[in-house]
């Protein structure tokens, strides 16, 4: 699996804390403004997924807000009617009570139907929203540069977005509509309570302000902590995954590494959990203190309502209505505060998605319109004073490279590990741009060409080639997806890579599913077999330039030599570039480029470099001596 280079991880700066009342007002206004922006972003995602979802949620929210108030009023009427009946003062008789009870039952039915519809809409919207967002992320990812994937900061953004995409958007969506229904009920109950205690709603709202500030402050703090420590979350995911990765389980068991990785997981978790726990505890303590103050006010108001009933200014039914209104306002305030804080926290996490979606490709053509790439012909490649350092590092991996690859040549890149061979291939294929100098393709700067067309002229096999949980035929056909159904060409490519011998022994041949990820009857291939599949994929691709970046490392020397000889026979007039540690393969090359610590130290044919008795001769003779001794 592709891993980013070992760059130092940098924490994202946390937001400054408000220090005085004026800063608190600015903080609240800024938070409100940014929350609204993120909510609109989520609503746009929902609208793109299914516009009817917003309409359905709006209707159910209105019903959910109105129904509790209607229910409270019906209950008041029933209690008053029963009280009058017990005193013999009910004028409508029992039929009136039956009528009220019918209304009560109708209310229950409507409430139940509304709840069911609301639940169904939310569950459906969750599936559609997750699908829509993941699709957007996939479409975005395919436009990004390899440099983005090589940066820990990008991995952090992607991990944060991936982690929250299945829950946060629908949680924020549900919470925002839930707060609408709560506000409808809240305002209705304020009107009802205000008819007997006009100043009570104002007191309740004022008492809720401290609680609101506490919740918003600590939710923001929690988000900042989570974001700053996303490296620790990635480490925990990595350590736990080491014990469940089927490719690593053999070494984990044989080397008795399970306890070591478990201890690493525990150690990282303890550090991460300590900070989370402190924030949650502080929010809980301050939240409890503000809630107790609110409760004291509510109890005092309840006593006042009870006094009005005692002096017969209000009826028993009124007590039920107004005390229920008081309780609903109290619960409504708590719900609005909690839900608003949840929305605020949720939209902060949605910010991870927004940041990810704003990531842009930097490898765009340097001219408009871009220069078209001529396909189906030979190409000349020139490196002019090319140097390269990975982004956000000052260490040059390649230094002042100058060479020419003529059309139809076979080039061997030779050097020890870390010499810069794979990085050179990444520059050649424009997965990266040089830090200095330029690369010419057919006389023009490689940056001037259409990137997608440029990729189309290369057939490449990296050392860490792709293994896909698809059929054998599809794994080969992915070399040119436009011809995925051309099974005869796929079989011919497999024959050329010598993969047919083991494919013919598989239960379903080319239709055999590979990798036991989705289906138990899928087949697991050896590393050597996978490499032959990768080579077949390269043969299947109709490319002008073939590149082999140590794809045969897991094959024995004879099998590797056969693959290179096969490439040499079948390449026709195509340019071929290969990287190999086994220098015997370099003997077929028209030109050998020897890299050492990112610099070209020698260049020429096999015999010329042996006669030079330099770095190449040293490496070649060392390997030859090894085989002769064996």
MINU-516807 format. One record per residue (C-alpha): x, y, z. Coordinates in pm, whole numbers, padded with zeros to 5 digits, always signed. Example, Ala and Ser with C-alpha at 12.3 -4.5 7.8 and 13.67 -1.06 7.14 Angstrom:
2
+01230-00450+00780 +01367-00106+00714 
END
This chain:
630
+00000+00000+00000 +00125+00349-00084 +00254+00529+00224 +00341+00900+00254 +00706+00990+00317 +00812+01033+00681 +00750+01406+00715 +00702+01570+01056 +00339+01610+01156 +00235+01967+01231 -00052+02047+01464 -00314+02285+01334 -00333+02600+01545 -00625+02620+01786 -00864+02915+01782 -00789+03190+02036 -01011+03195+02344 -01244+03494+02405 -01105+03710+02689 -01379+03967+02754 -01746+04038+02689 -01680+04207+02356 -01476+03913+02232 -01748+03675+02350 -02005+03865+02140 -01773+03850+01837 -01711+03481+01903 -02085+03404+01919 -02161+03606+01605 -01871+03448+01415 -01973+03099+01528 -02334+03161+01428 -02230+03292+01087 -01997+03000+01013 -02256+02749+01140 -02519+02892+00903 -02269+02868+00615 -02199+02502+00691 -02570+02425+00733 -02638+02573+00390 -02357+02353+00254 -02524+02043+00401 -02866+02146+00268 -02712+02183-00079 -02574+01830-00050 -02919+01701+00052 -03086+01892-00231 -02844+01740-00483 -02907+01392-00339 -03290+01417-00323 -03478+01751-00312 -03792+01586-00171 -03609+01506+00153 -03598+01873+00257 -03970+01917+00185 -04064+01603+00380 -03848+01703+00678 -03993+02055+00674 -04351+01923+00690 -04279+01668+00964 -04090+01935+01163 -04391+02168+01154 -04625+01887+01260 -04384+01777+01533 -04371+02134+01667 -04745+02201+01664 -04872+01863+01789 -04739+01883+02151 -04912+02221+02198 -05238+02084+02057 -05202+01780+02284 -05151+01999+02592 -05460+02203+02508 -05674+01890+02458 -05550+01753+02793 -05648+02081+02965 -05998+02061+02817 -06038+01697+02925 -05922+01770+03283 -06153+02075+03311 -06445+01873+03174 -06383+01588+03419 -06347+01835+03708 -06676+02002+03616 -06841+01662+03578 -06723+01556+03925 -06877+01877+04064 -07199+01821+03863 -07144+02138+03664 -07071+01992+03316 -07338+02115+03074 -07249+01901+02772 -07288+01565+02941 -07071+01257+02886 -07099+01299+02508 -06882+01612+02539 -06612+01414+02722 -06631+01137+02458 -06582+01401+02188 -06274+01535+02364 -06133+01183+02405 -06186+01119+02033 -05982+01432+01963 -05720+01303+02208 -05698+00967+02029 -05685+01137+01687 -05397+01345+01819 -05213+01029+01930 -05266+00868+01587 -05140+01177+01400 -04843+01201+01636 -04754+00835+01579 -04787+00866+01200 -04571+01181+01203 -04302+01004+01408 -04299+00705+01172 -04278+00926+00862 -04002+01133+01023 -03805+00818+01107 -03846+00677+00755 -03738+01004+00592 -03431+01025+00814 -03323+00667+00745 -03368+00707+00370 -03197+01046+00369 -02903+00897+00562 -02840+00636+00292 -02881+00884+00006 -02671+01152+00174 -02382+00918+00258 -02390+00783-00100 -02391+01133-00247 -02107+01261-00027 -01888+00953-00078 -01942+00985-00453 -01832+01349-00435 -01524+01250-00235 -01437+00978-00486 -01477+01219-00778 -01266+01473-00593 -00994+01223-00505 -00948+01124-00869 -00863+01486-00959 -00595+01530-00693 -00219+01503-00736 +00000+01228-00594 +00171+01504-00396 -00150+01552-00197 -00155+01185-00099 +00211+01204+00003 +00140+01477+00259 +00043+01386+00619 -00174+01700+00633 -00381+01571+00341 -00408+01228+00501 -00537+01403+00812 -00804+01593+00619 -00909+01283+00430 -00920+01072+00749 -01129+01334+00928 -01372+01363+00638 -01399+00985+00594 -01449+00933+00966 -01746+01167+00991 -01918+01125+00655 -02140+00834+00759 -02286+01006+01065 -02224+01379+01097 -02417+01516+00794 -02740+01330+00875 -02697+01411+01246 -02670+01782+01165 -02960+01753+00919 -03185+01584+01175 -03080+01821+01454 -03146+02132+01246 -03503+02023+01166 -03552+01900+01522 -03462+02245+01648 -03723+02394+01412 -03998+02178+01564 -03868+02257+01915 -03875+02630+01839 -04236+02608+01716 -04341+02436+02039 -04120+02668+02243 -04272+02987+02101 -04625+02848+02134 -04571+02762+02500 -04415+03104+02566 -04734+03265+02432 -04945+03037+02654 -04736+03096+02969 -04704+03467+02894 -05083+03503+02917 -05065+03445+03296 -04701+03529+03379 -04587+03779+03111 -04236+03819+03254 -04172+03442+03303 -04055+03363+02944 -03804+03651+02958 -03658+03520+03286 -03632+03166+03147 -03456+03283+02830 -03211+03503+03025 -03130+03215+03258 -03046+02996+02956 -02768+03224+02827 -02490+03097+03063 -02573+02737+02977 -02563+02821+02606 -02218+02979+02634 -02085+02683+02834 -02202+02428+02577 -02079+02621+02273 -01741+02698+02429 -01667+02338+02523 -01797+02191+02196 -01560+02419+02010 -01281+02319+02246 -01361+01950+02192 -01351+01993+01815 -01019+02177+01832 -00870+01904+02049 -00994+01629+01816 -00858+01806+01512 -00518+01879+01668 -00482+01515+01777 -00599+01351+01454 -00248+01200+01432 -00322+01001+01748 -00652+00880+01604 -00468+00766+01292 -00212+00589+01509 -00486+00407+01703 -00651+00299+01378 -00315+00185+01243 -00215-00014+01554 -00554-00188+01578 -00542-00263+01204 -00204-00436+01237 -00373-00723+01422 -00650-00761+01163 -00452-00716+00840 -00437-01056+00673 -00113-00963+00493 +00061-00898+00826 -00098-01161+01051 +00176-01420+00979 +00459-01197+01100 +00252-01063+01390 +00200-01419+01517 +00547-01557+01441 +00729-01258+01593 +00481-01237+01884 +00404-00873+01806 +00038-00868+01913 +00108-00752+02270 +00353-00488+02147 +00099-00336+01909 -00176-00361+02172 +00045-00178+02423 +00119+00093+02165 -00256+00130+02106 -00322+00158+02482 -00043+00412+02526 -00170+00641+02250 -00531+00604+02369 -00442+00702+02726 -00283+01026+02611 -00573+01102+02376 -00843+01003+02626 -00699+01215+02908 -00755+01539+02716 -01101+01435+02591 -01209+01334+02942 -01101+01667+03094 -01298+01868+02838 -01612+01654+02881 -01591+01666+03262 -01551+02045+03268 -01846+02087+03032 -02051+01854+03254 -01966+02040+03577 -02037+02388+03440 -02345+02257+03260 -02478+02110+03587 -02426+02438+03777 -02611+02644+03516 -02888+02381+03496 -02940+02390+03875 -02976+02769+03860 -03237+02734+03585 -03419+02464+03783 -03448+02693+04086 -03619+02958+03874 -03855+02700+03720 -03956+02571+04065 -04035+02926+04178 -04254+02981+03871 -04433+02651+03933 -04517+02765+04288 -04668+03086+04148 -04890+02890+03908 -05000+02658+04190 -05089+02965+04402 -05314+03099+04125 -05497+02764+04118 -05524+02767+04498 -05691+03110+04497 -05913+02988+04207 -05778+03236+03955 -05691+02931+03739 -05858+02591+03695 -05700+02249+03750 -05688+02213+03373 -05509+02547+03353 -05251+02417+03601 -05194+02116+03375 -05159+02343+03071 -04938+02612+03229 -04720+02377+03433 -04681+02168+03118 -04593+02485+02928 -04336+02574+03194 -04186+02226+03179 -04190+02232+02797 -04022+02573+02789 -03761+02446+03035 -03704+02130+02832 -03721+02334+02512 -03446+02567+02629 -03230+02268+02727 -03309+02096+02396 -03237+02408+02191 -02907+02462+02375 -02801+02099+02348 -02917+02061+01987 -02761+02392+01884 -02433+02288+02046 -02460+01953+01867 -02526+02129+01537 -02233+02361+01599 -02004+02070+01682 -02136+01870+01386 -02086+02156+01142 -01730+02198+01269 -01663+01839+01168 -01837+01904+00835 -01563+02164+00791 -01325+01870+00739 -01530+01768+00436 -01538+02125+00305 -01160+02159+00343 -01108+01825+00166 -01340+01922-00120 -01150+02251-00164 -00819+02069-00219 -00714+02148-00575 -00486+01983-00827 -00171+02180-00895 -00059+01968-01192 -00259+02157-01451 -00142+02239-01804 +00072+02553-01813 -00097+02675-02132 -00459+02703-02245 -00572+02517-02438 -00328+02242-02339 -00111+02085-02605 -00257+01751-02730 -00042+01439-02693 +00030+01243-03010 -00042+00878-02935 +00064+00570-03129 +00409+00699-03221 +00760+00722-03078 +00855+00996-02832 +01173+01173-02729 +01216+01267-02362 +01474+01520-02240 +01564+01605-01879 +01722+01952-01855 +01887+02041-01523 +01611+01866-01330 +01622+01874-00950 +01346+01772-00710 +01260+01794-00340 +00934+01660-00198 +00684+01930-00091 +00757+02096+00244 +01108+01952+00259 +01437+02115+00165 +01624+01790+00096 +01677+01730-00275 +01603+01373-00382 +01722+01435-00739 +01995+01684-00836 +02069+01841-01174 +01969+01550-01400 +02051+01584-01769 +01984+01304-02020 +01785+01218-02332 +01572+00912-02405 +01530+00862-02779 +01228+00702-02939 +01240+00322-02923 +01526+00302-02674 +01539+00062-02382 +01662+00242-02071 +01774+00082-01744 +01775+00291-01425 +02028+00149-01181 +02115+00244-00825 +02091+00142-00463 +01776+00194-00257 +01711+00564-00204 +01904+00665-00514 +01594+00838-00658 +01494+00592-00931 +01122+00575-00849 +01109+00952-00794 +01256+01000-01142 +00975+00784-01285 +00718+00997-01097 +00861+01311-01259 +00873+01150-01602 +00503+01060-01581 +00417+01399-01427 +00290+01265-01099 +00512+01545-00967 +00663+01856-01123 +01038+01926-01093 +01147+02174-00828 +01404+02305-01076 +01469+02252-01445 +01226+02109-01698 +01129+01787-01875 +01062+01795-02249 +00839+01554-02439 +00886+01575-02816 +01048+01917-02778 +00785+02075-02554 +00769+02119-02177 +00575+01829-02029 +00368+02084-01832 +00208+02209-02155 +00032+01880-02230 -00314+01766-02130 -00249+01559-01817 -00505+01287-01888 -00374+01239-02243 -00019+01238-02109 -00096+00953-01870 -00244+00764-02165 +00093+00717-02339 +00249+00540-02038 +00213+00175-01949 +00363+00145-01603 +00406-00116-01332 +00521+00013-00995 +00686-00206-00734 +00382-00149-00511 +00144-00231-00798 -00231-00243-00748 -00417-00553-00630 -00789-00522-00691 -01070-00732-00543 -01214-00805-00888 -01189-01094-01132 -00863-01199-01298 -00987-01061-01630 -01079-00727-01475 -00742-00698-01298 -00572-00731-01636 -00833-00526-01824 -00789-00229-01590 -00477-00153-01795 -00717-00002-02049 -01070+00018-01911 -01212+00115-02250 -01134-00243-02365 -01242-00419-02046 -01473-00652-02241 -01206-00757-02492 -01145-01098-02332 -00932-01227-02621 -00688-00937-02586 -00685-00991-02208 -00599-01359-02257 -00322-01265-02500 -00175-01022-02244 -00185-01296-01980 -00007-01531-02219 +00264-01272-02282 +00328-01230-01908 +00331-01608-01852 +00025-01575-01626 -00189-01819-01827 -00023-02122-01667 -00160-02051-01319 -00483-01882-01439 -00583-02199-01625 -00563-02392-01296 -00800-02155-01113 -01155-02279-01056 -01320-02020-01281 -01020-01924-01491 -01030-01558-01594 -01366-01516-01415 -01214-01609-01078 -01269-01346-00809 -00947-01242-00637 -00888-01144-00271 -01117-01271+00005 -01266-00934+00091 -01623-00973-00033 -01664-01342-00110 -01534-01652+00069 -01483-01843-00256 -01245-01577-00388 -00884-01680-00451 -00569-01544-00289 -00269-01525-00523 +00096-01539-00429 +00307-01225-00469 +00474-01372-00777 +00135-01449-00936 +00013-01098-00861 +00323-00960-01030 +00249-01156-01346 -00105-01014-01340 +00044-00664-01311 +00279-00732-01602 -00016-00861-01808 -00199-00538-01727 +00093-00341-01868 +00101-00556-02184 -00274-00505-02228 -00239-00127-02225 -00179+00023-02568 +00097+00257-02457 +00385+00427-02634 +00624+00416-02338 +00656+00109-02115 +00786+00160-01760 +00874-00119-01517 +00961+00011-01170 +01097-00306-01006 +00770-00497-01063 +00949-00833-01059 +01116-00803-00719 +00933-01109-00583 +01031-01328-00880 +01348-01532-00894 +01631-01414-01117 +01544-01653-01403 +01173-01561-01399 +01262-01193-01390 +01499-01228-01683 +01227-01409-01880 +00987-01120-01815 +01240-00861-01932 +01328-01069-02238 +00956-01099-02313 +00918-00723-02284 +01215-00674-02514 +01063-00906-02776 +00711-00763-02764 +00778-00395-02723 +00831-00339-03095 +00938+00023-03146 +00811+00133-02805 +01037+00313-02561 +01096+00097-02253 +01228+00213-01916 +01290-00032-01637 +01426-00021-01284 +01583-00335-01141 +01818-00434-00863 +01932-00738-01062 +02182-00589-01301 +02182-00890-01533 +01858-00746-01673 +02040-00426-01767 +02243-00609-02030 +01952-00579-02278 +01932-00199-02236 +02039+00047-02504 +02136+00291-02231 +02201+00246-01860 +02162+00544-01624 +02334+00496-01288 +02199+00705-00999 +02374+00757-00668 +02217+00978-00398 +01999+01151-00656 +02274+01229-00907 +02369+01066-01236 +02717+00928-01186 +02745+00715-01502 +02557+00666-01829 +02619+00431-02123 +02586+00074-02248 +02659-00233-02039 +03004-00304-02186 +03103+00064-02181 +03020+00095-01811 +03202-00227-01723 +03512-00097-01902 +03474+00231-01712 +03517+00028-01392 +03308+00271-01186 +02991+00246-00979 +02804+00024-01226 +03096-00218-01254 +03117-00229-00874 +02746-00317-00839 +02748-00563-01131 +03060-00749-01017 +02928-00770-00661 +02612-00944-00785 +02802-01161-01034 +03040-01274-00758 +02740-01366-00541 +02593-01590-00812 +02931-01742-00905 +03001-01832-00542 +02658-01996-00519 
END
